[in-house]
């Protein structure tokens, strides 16, 4: 038996940790992708106007 140093559970409590971290990472990547698309959509209409005025 492994002694509980911190008193927050044993190895069995970590069984679902990998799946939880994978799910969190997947959702984080999707969030970044969505934010990237939003920023690109907001910036895209401005770019042709600024080139036409400046050049």
N, C-alpha and C positions, 0 to 999 in steps of 0.2 A: 504494500500500500504506500502511495506517495503522500508524504506529509503536506498538509495545507499550510503554506507559509502566509498567504494573504487571506485565507478563509473565504474565498469567493467561488469555490467550486473545484471540481476535479476534471480530469481529461474527458469524461463523458459530456460535460457541459460545453465542450468545444467541438462536438461532432458536427454541428451544422454551421460552424464558423466559415468554412471555405465557401459553401454555397451562398451564405449571406454576403460575404465579401465580393463574390463574383456578381451577384445580383446588384449590389450597390455600385460596383464599377461599371456595369453595363448601363445602368440608369444615368450615371455621371457622364459617360461617353455620349449617350443620347441627348442629354441636356446640353453639353458643349456643342454638339452638332446642330441642334435646334437654334442655339444662340448664334452660332456662326451663320446660319441661313438668314436669321432675322437681321443681323448686322449687314450682311451682304445685300439684302433687299433694301435696307434703308440707305445704303451708300450708293447703290447702283444708279438710281435716277439723278443723283447729284453730279456724278462724274462726267457725263457727256456735256452738261451745261457749263461746267467750269472749264472744260477744254475749248468749247466754242467761244466763250467770252474771252479767255486768255490767249487764244491762238489763232 
